[in-house]
Amino acid sequence: MKIFFYSVGKPHEAYIKQGVEDFTGRINKYFTVAWQIIAPPKNAGVMQEAELKKQEAALILQALQPDDQLILLDERGKQLSSPELAQLVQQKANESTRRVVFLIGGAFGVDESVTKRANFVWSLSKLVLPHMLVRLVLAEQVYRACTILRNEKYHHM
């Protein structure tokens, strides 16, 4: 199984890049993992929110493969504990899923077409978090899930 982290926005900010790269490297010991940063459409700053979300959705849906298992991060999604996330990752592996894509949408979230395409909608928190911070937390939590699955010492209950 391969894990992909898709994020709409700018490249990783310097203050986040080191942590994201560290946890991404750690995940690679368990699963092949890669980041894909999806640049927002040109003129995004002057677009209406609905139009921006629609254009971002076209870019996101184009980047996905038909069999991808899409896990959308959204504050309105289901909250999971770290062990529950580990179970979700294990479930995808048990189902012989080839590609799991964790998606961080744009500044205004995602268009309904992306939500409908999602296989699971996950909320890290009821808080709205900056995209760069979400990238770091996502990478750390997926790494934590991997260590839980291997019964390693990283996660303490």
C-alpha positions in Angstrom: 0.0 0.0 0.0 1.2 3.5 -0.8 0.2 6.6 1.2 -0.1 10.0 -0.5 -0.6 13.3 1.3 -2.3 15.8 -1.0 -2.5 19.4 0.1 -4.0 22.4 -1.8 -1.8 25.4 -1.3 1.7 26.6 -1.3 4.9 24.5 -0.7 5.7 23.7 2.9 6.8 26.8 4.8 10.4 26.6 6.2 9.2 26.4 9.8 7.1 23.3 9.0 9.2 21.6 6.3 11.8 20.0 8.6 9.1 18.3 10.7 7.0 17.2 7.7 10.1 15.7 6.1 11.1 14.0 9.3 7.8 12.2 9.9 7.4 11.5 6.2 10.8 9.7 6.3 9.7 7.8 9.3 6.5 6.6 7.6 8.6 5.3 4.7 9.8 2.5 7.0 6.3 1.1 7.0 4.7 2.3 3.8 5.8 4.2 0.7 4.7 7.7 1.2 4.8 10.9 -0.9 3.5 14.5 -0.8 1.7 16.2 -3.7 1.1 19.9 -3.2 -1.7 21.1 -5.5 -1.2 24.7 -6.5 -4.4 26.8 -6.2 -5.8 28.1 -9.5 -4.3 31.3 -10.9 -6.2 34.4 -9.8 -7.4 32.5 -6.7 -7.2 35.7 -4.6 -9.9 37.4 -6.6 -12.3 34.5 -7.1 -15.5 34.0 -5.2 -15.3 31.2 -2.6 -17.7 28.8 -4.5 -15.8 29.3 -7.8 -12.4 28.7 -6.1 -13.6 25.5 -4.5 -15.0 24.3 -7.8 -11.7 24.9 -9.6 -9.7 23.4 -6.8 -12.0 20.4 -6.9 -11.3 19.9 -10.6 -7.5 19.8 -9.8 -8.0 17.4 -6.9 -10.2 15.0 -8.8 -7.9 15.1 -11.8 -5.0 14.1 -9.5 -6.8 11.1 -8.1 -6.8 7.6 -9.6 -10.1 5.8 -9.9 -9.2 3.2 -7.3 -7.7 5.6 -4.7 -9.1 5.5 -1.2 -9.6 9.1 -0.4 -9.5 10.3 3.2 -10.6 13.9 3.4 -9.5 16.0 6.3 -12.3 18.4 7.3 -13.3 19.8 10.7 -16.9 18.5 10.1 -15.6 14.9 9.7 -15.4 12.1 12.3 -12.8 12.5 15.0 -10.6 9.5 15.6 -8.2 8.6 18.4 -4.7 7.6 17.4 -5.5 3.9 17.8 -8.7 4.3 15.7 -6.6 5.9 13.0 -4.2 2.9 13.2 -7.2 0.6 12.7 -8.3 2.6 9.7 -4.9 2.3 8.1 -4.8 -1.4 8.9 -8.3 -1.8 7.4 -7.1 -0.2 4.1 -4.0 -2.5 4.1 -6.2 -5.6 4.8 -8.4 -4.6 1.9 -5.4 -4.7 -0.4 -5.8 -1.0 -1.1 -3.1 0.1 -3.5 -3.2 3.9 -2.8 -4.6 5.8 0.2 -4.8 9.5 -0.3 -5.1 11.9 2.7 -6.4 15.2 1.4 -6.0 18.7 3.0 -8.3 21.0 1.0 -8.0 24.6 0.2 -8.4 27.6 2.5 -12.2 27.4 2.2 -12.4 23.6 2.4 -13.5 21.5 -0.6 -16.3 21.5 -3.1 -19.2 19.0 -2.5 -17.9 16.9 -5.4 -14.7 16.1 -3.5 -16.7 15.3 -0.3 -18.9 12.9 -2.3 -15.7 11.3 -3.8 -14.2 10.8 -0.3 -14.3 7.3 1.2 -13.9 8.8 4.7 -14.1 12.3 6.1 -11.8 12.7 9.1 -11.5 15.6 11.5 -8.3 16.2 13.4 -10.1 18.6 15.7 -13.1 20.8 16.0 -10.6 23.7 15.8 -9.8 25.3 12.5 -6.0 24.8 12.1 -3.6 26.5 9.7 -2.9 24.3 6.6 0.8 24.1 7.4 0.2 22.9 10.9 -2.3 20.4 9.6 0.4 19.0 7.3 2.7 18.4 10.3 0.0 16.9 12.5 -1.2 14.6 9.7 2.3 13.3 9.0 2.9 12.8 12.8 -0.4 11.0 13.3 0.1 8.7 10.4 3.5 7.9 11.7 2.0 7.3 15.2 -0.6 5.0 13.6 2.2 2.9 12.0 4.0 2.5 15.3 0.8 1.5 17.0 0.3 -1.2 14.3 3.8 -2.5 15.0 3.3 -2.3 18.8 6.4 0.0 19.0 7.1 2.3 21.9 6.4 5.7 20.3 2.7 5.8 21.3 1.9 5.7 25.1 -1.5 4.9 26.4 
